[in-house]
Amino acid sequence: MADLECRDSSATLLGDGDVLVAGGFLGLASNPHSSSSAVLYNPAANSWTTTGSLSTARMYHTASLLPDGRVLVAGGEDFANHKSTILASAELYTP
């Protein structure tokens, strides 16, 4: 089995105490690429839950908690097929 490493994702503390971890870089030697995955971490239960994916795979992005509880995910890079594309897009995550 190949080693799998994920880095360059964002982690945003939500109002309910959960943490949204979104995007990042998956460093699999045969196919390194940015990720569109999103998961919620519940520190009280020490558990992870999958949630809706990002519409665009991205790494090096920003994620900001908005006053209404949504998270604005913006910018970053999409890396696929050994090519990096700078992103000028944004999306909203609604818990």
Secondary structure, DSSP 8 states (H G I E B T S, - for coil): -----EES-EEEE-TTS-EEEE--EE--TTS-EE---EEEEETTTTEEEE----SS--BS-EEEE-TTS-EEEE--EEEETTEEEE---EEEE--
